[in-house]
Every structure is written in C-alpha cells, then in structure tokens.
Amino acid sequence: MAYLFEKTGLIRDRSRGYKELSYYIPKHSKSFMKACKTAHETIISLLPREKRQNITPQEMKQYVIQYVTLDEEAKREFIRSLIIPNITLPYNSGIEALGTHSLKELFELWKKGKNAEGLRDVENFGCERVFFDFFKDYELKTTNDLKFSTAHDFMNWRSKKRYSKHKGIVSASTIKKELDILKQLAKLAALQGWIHNGNLWGAVKVKVVVGKNKKVVEPLTIEEQKTLLKNLELNETYHDIALFLLITGIRLGELKAIKPESLKNNIISLHGDFVGNHKTTGKTSSANRNLPICPTIVKLFERGNIFQKTPNAFRLILGRYHKGVHPHRLRHTFAVNKLLAQTPLQMVSYQMGHAGTSITSDLYGKFEPKHFKAGFEETIKERKVLLKWLEEDYF
C-alpha cells in the first residue's frame, strides 16, 4: 500500500517484504498527484519480484510520470514493456515517440483549421509570437519534445512575459486562453497520430490568485465619489455618464446599448431589444437584464447627455479629474456601495450581469478594514445615506 502526502508530493511505499520506496512527484494539482499514486500502485503490483526488489526511487518516478501521461492503449503497452524483457520505451520523452513533426508544422495545421471554421485570421490573436517565443526559450522543436511538464513550464514562463506596453500583471484569463490553445495543439497532434495522448494536459488548470494573476480593483471612497462628481460638473456629458455608471453598475461598453427608448415600464431593458436590424448583445448571456430605475436615472434620461457616446474621451477625462480612476472602478464602486448598504447579494449579482452570485462575492465581497473604520453599523448607515443621495436626492 502506497501513501501520498499531498503537501509535499511525497509517495511512500512500505510494502512488507520489500525495501522502502519513496520519491517526490511534481505538485501540479491534487488530481495529478492522486493519478500518480494510482499509477504507482498499478505498476508496483504488476512488476516481477526481482525487478521490484532492485528498482530505484528515480526509476519508479519516471515510470509513474510516464504512465500518467499515456492513454489506455499506450498504458497497456507500457506495462507489457515492464513485465516482458527486451521491450523498452523512451521513458524520458514524456510521450511515446511516433515520428518527428515540427511544432511549426503543428501550429500551421491548427491555424488552418481555425480559419476554416470561419474565425478571423488567428495571426491577429497575437498567440503565434507567444508560443514560438516559448518554444524557442525552452528549446522545443518537435512533437517529441512535448512532455507533461510543458504546460506548467508554459504557465510559469507566460506569467513573467509581457507583450503589451502595460506593466501590470498577466491576467489569469489571458494565460487560460493561451493554455487552452496549447491543449488544442496536443489534441490535434494526437488526431494526426503524432503523439499518443491528446489529453496530455487535460488536468492542468489555471488557478486565480488575487494580486498575482488577478488585478485588485479598489472602489472609490464616499469622499472620492463626491469629489469626482463635483469636479466633473463643468462638463455635463461626462458628469452624467459617471453618475449613471455609479448608480447602475453597467460596463462602459454597455453604454452604447442604452437608448432613449430603453426606459419603459419603469425599467431599463439592457441588451434585450432590437435596435434597427441588429440585436445588441452583452459580454455574456447574463448581460441581457432589466435594470431598476430611480429618480436620478429618470432625470439623466431627460437630460440626454448619457446618449452622447464618447467612451475613449470619457476614460481620459476621468483619469484627468481623478488620478488612477478608470470606468471599471465606477462599476466596482457601485457593487461595494450596494453590498455595504446591505442590498441582497442576488440582486447585486443580477444587476451586474454576472452568471452567478459566486462571481459577485469573489470579486466584490472582500472588504478591507478601512471600509469599517467607523464601525459596522455606522458604515452601513453611511452607505445607505450615500445611495439615497445618489439615487433620489442628487438633482
């Protein structure tokens, strides 16, 4: 019986009648480590006694890692090679070599398939440069160079690589999209018969870590909200757009879906109606929603300034009057205002257009101590007073 210590990645086998066998496996994920433990028990139960007595921890680790990356048919062949003498497999290759095919050839085949599906030219995605820089840095040239560790090498490498003028973190969503392409390449290579296991990196996932690959967006304080609106009063268009975003929580890009006729029956229908011959769509299916109205929203519709669509100019003006403020901070501030004023999470999640409440709570439900410097009850009272002023008594 083997034991797995998940915290350290140690597999230890103290079977009676044999010397102890202990080694460390990569801590890629819990599912991977459990698969390694199962592979160890399978292999150890089938090894001839003499080979079991003389096997080294390093050899066993190679066998286990090799076994986990193979499909069912390849696993049977692998076990047969261990039991029957004079049959060997390239244990260090990560997958069984099935011929030499360049990664450039594989990538061109993937591009051809994506273009045939009707997608825009994948060269515009910018991913080709990313992958070939990675292949070059890790000296990967052919499909035979692909190993189970390749996906994790890519994630570590990509998290430190910047391909834009911004100096911020590489987001988890960006790495996930590119990792998905890497997985597609493995599946395509398997379909072509160039590698055995098309699900080579199926268990590899990107974990979201706030501050590392997830940007932390700070909400505006009550004083900052009032100051921003005061400074924008000189330009009614930008002032009204900022106020509208603060009390609705919509994305700046969704502003183009707001029309004078969107307000009817005491609600704002967002993305739900046809405009001309086209139906406006949101970022996700959950973006199609009805927003509640308040006296301030009615007044903003009457003034008509929010229909002057100037998103790029609004971004510049916003940063000019309040350094570091961008439109998404207004959306974030809306959510925090509502939650601190004890608005039910389900209502806030729906108004934000999220697919589920877990998204809302994960993104906006973590408050810092400074939010409660006046005490819990006083903080709740302050936010309720702020919302009443913004939604009912502003004009």
N, C-alpha and C positions, 0 to 999 in steps of 0.2 A: 504494500500500500504506500503510495506516494503522498506527500503533504506539500501544499502550496502556501507560501507566505506572501500574500498579495502586496504588503507594504514594501517588501524588499525585492520581490520577484524570485525568491529562492524556491527551488524544487528539491525536496529531500526524500530519499528513498532508503529506508532501513529494513528492507525485507530480510526475514530470518534466513540464515544460511548463506548470505551474500555480504560483501563489504558495503559499507555505506556509500551512497552515490548522491552527491549534492552539487548543484550548479545554479547559476543565476540566468534568468531569461530577461529579455527586454520588457520593461513595464509600459508597453504601448497602450493597453487597455485591459480591463478586467476580463472581457470576453476572450481576448487573445491569450491571456495567461491561463485561463481555465481550459482553453483549447490545447495549450501546451501540456498541461497536467494530464489531460485525457490522452494526448499523443504519447506521453511518457509511459503511461500505464499500458497502452496498447502495444507499444514496441517492446517494452520490458517483458511482457507476458509471452511474446512470440519468439524472443531471441533464444537460440540454443544456449544450454547451460554454460558451456565453455566460453562462448562469446560474452555471455552475461557476466561471468567472473572477471574477465580481462578488460571490459570496456572502461574507458576513462570518462570522467565528467565532461570533458571538452567534446569528445566524440558523441556522447549522448545528447549534448546540447545541439550539436549540428544535426543529428538525426531528427530531433524533435522539431526544430525550426523548419527543416526541410519538409517534414511530414505535414505540418500545419498548412503550408502554402500550396499543397497539391490538391487536385480534385480526386474524386473517389477512385476512378480507374488508375490514376497515377499512384495513389496511396497503396493500392494492392500490389502494383509492380515494385514499389519501393520496399514494402515488407518482404516480398519474394526475394529481392536482391540481398536483404539482410539474412534471410534464412538459408538460401541456396548459395553455395560458394561460387566464385568466379563471375558473379553478376554485380556490376558496380554502377553507381550513378554519380554524377558530379555534385557531391554534397554541398560544395561551396558556392554553387551557381545560384541558389535560391529557387530556381525552377529548372526542370529538365530541358536541356538544350535540344531544340527541334530544328536547328538551322540558323544561319546568320542573316538577319534582316536589320537594316539600319533603322534607327529611330526617326530619321528624317523621312524615310520611306513610309513608316507607320503614320507619322503625323500628316503627311501629304494625303494618305488614304483617308484619314479621319476628316481632313478639310474637305475633300471631295464629297464625302458622304453628307457633311453638314450643308454644303452648298446645294447638293441635290435635294435636300429636304426643304429648300426654299428659304433658308436663313440668309441673312446678309453675309457678305464675304467675311469669313472668320478672321482674316488678317486684320480687320478693323477692331477685333476684340482686344488686340494687344497681347494675346496669350502666347503667340508663337515666339516672340522675343523672350518672354519669361521662361518658357520651357527649354528653349535651346541654350539660354544662359545657364540654366540649372544643369542640363545635360553636360555642358562644357565644364562647369565648375566641379562636377562630380565624376568627370571622365566616363560618362555613359554614352556608348556609341551604337550598340545593337540591342535587340530584344533579349539577348542572352545576358545582358548586364543588369536587367531588372531583377530586383530582389524584394522580399517582404519589407525590408527596411527602407526601400526607396521612397515610399510615401511619407514616412516620418522624416527622412532626410529633407524631402521637399518642403514640408511644413516648417521645419526649423530654419531652412535656408530662406524661404519666402517671407517669414516673419521679420527678417532683418534687411530685406531687399526693398528699396524704394524706387518706384517707377513713375513718380509724379513730382511736381515741384513742391508739394506739401511735405512738411517734415513730421507729420503726425504718424500715428501707429498704422500698421497694415491691418485692416479690419478682418474679423473672423469670417464675415460674409465673402470677402474677396478671396481669402485662402480656400474657403469651402467650394466656391465656384470653380477655382482652378484645380482643386483636388478632384472634383467630380469629372473634369476633363481628363485628368490622369487615369481615373478609373475607367473611363470610356475607352481610352487607348489600350488598357490591358484587356478589356472585353473584346475589342476589335482584333487585337493580336491573337487572342485565343480562337476567334471565329476563323481567322486566316490560317490557323494551325501553326502559328509561330511560337506560341508558348502553351503550356498545359493548362494553367489555371487562370481563367478570365476573371475570377473573383479574388485575385491576389491581394487587393487592398480593400475588400468589402467591409472588413470590420474596423477600418481606420476612420476615425471621426475627428472633426474639429471641435474642441471644447472652447466655449465662450468664457473668457476671463476678463471681467471689467477692469480697465486700466492697462491691460496687456494687449488684447486684441479687440477690445470693445471700448469705444470712446465714452467717457463720462461727461454728460451734458448737465451743467449746473443751471437750475432755474433762477429767474430773477427774484430778488427780494421784493417785498412790498414797496420799499422806498425806491428801488431801481425801476419798478414798473411805473410808478407815478412820475419819476423824473424823466423817463423816456418819453412818455406821452406828453408831458409838459414841453419838452424840447422839440417835439415834432409838430406842435400846434401851428407853427409858421407855415407848414405845408399840409393843407387839409387832406390831400390824397394819401400821402404816406402815413399821416396820423391815423386816418380812418382804417387803412389796411392793417396797421399794427394793432389797433384796438380790436378789429374784427378777428384777427388771429388769436389774440389773447383771450377772447370770450367764446371762441368756437373750437379752438384746438386743431383746426384743419391745417394741412400742409400748405406751404406757399404755392406749390404746383397745382393744388386743387382749387386755387382761387379762380383759375380760368373756367372752371365748371360752374361758377356762381353767375347766374343771370338775374335780371330784374324779375323774370317770371319764376325763378326758383322758389321764391317766397309765396306760399299759398296755403290756405287751410291751417295757418298758424305753425307751419313747419318749413324748414328749408330742405328740399329734396336734392341731395348731393349725388351726382353721377347717375341718377335714376331715370332721367328723361332724355328724349331725343332732342338734339339741337340741330335744326336743319335736317340733313340727310345722315348725320352721324350721331352715334350714341357715345357720349363721353364715358370714359372708364377710369377707375381709380387704380391705385397701385396694386391692390388685391381685390378679390371679390367682396371682402368685408368692407371695402371703401364705399360701396353703394349703401347709403344710410340716410336717415332723416334726422336733421338737427333741430333741437328745440329753439324757440325764439324768445327774446326778451325785449323790453322797451328800447334798449340801446341798439339792438340789431335792426329793429324797425326803423329807427332814426337813421342808421347808417345806410339802409336801403333807400330811404327818402333822399339823402344827400347825394347818393350815386357815385361817390368817389371810389368805392371799392371795385367798381367795374372798369376803372382805368388800369388796365393790366400792365404793370411795369415791374415785373419780378426782379430783373437784374439791377435796375436802378434802385429798387427798394432795398436790396441787400447792401448796396453801397451806402445809401443814406442811413440805414440802420446802424451800420458799423461806425459811421461818422459821428452820430449823436450819442452813441454809447459804445465805447471800445470793447471789442470782443463779442458783441451781440450779433447773432445771425438769426434768420427767421425760425429755425428749428428750436431755438431756445424759447421762443414765444409759445410754441406748441408744448414744449416740456413744462413751461411755467403754468400753462393752462391746466395740465394734468395735476401738478403739485398743488395748485390753488384749490382745485376741486377735492382732491383726496384729503388735504389738510382741513378742509371745511366739512369733512365727513360725508361727502357725496358717495353713495354706494359704488363699489369698485365695478360692478357690472355696467352701471350707467356710464361711468367714465370710459370704460373699455369700448363700449358701443359707440360713443360719440367720437372717440379717437379713431375708430375704424379698424380696431385690432381684431384678429381672428379669434382670440380668446383672452380671458382675464389674466392668465399667467404671463402673457406678454406685457400687459399693463403693469402688473405688480413687479415684475422683474426689472422693467425699465424705469419706472417712476415711483415704486413703492418703498425705495430705500432712502430714508431721510437722514440727514446729518444732524448732529446735536444742535447746531446753530439754528435749526428750524424751531427748536423748542426752548430757546434761551429765555423766553418769557413764561415758561411753564406750559404744560399740555393744554389746560383749559383756556389759558389766555391766547395761545397760538391758534386754537380752533376758532375762538371768538374773533381774533384779528382777521383771519382769512374769510370768515363769513361776512364781516363788515366790508372787506375789500371787494368781495364778489357782488355784494348788494350795490356798492358804489359803481362798479364797472357795468353791471347788467341792468340796473334800474335807475340810478340817480346821476349818471355821468353827464347827460345833457340837461 
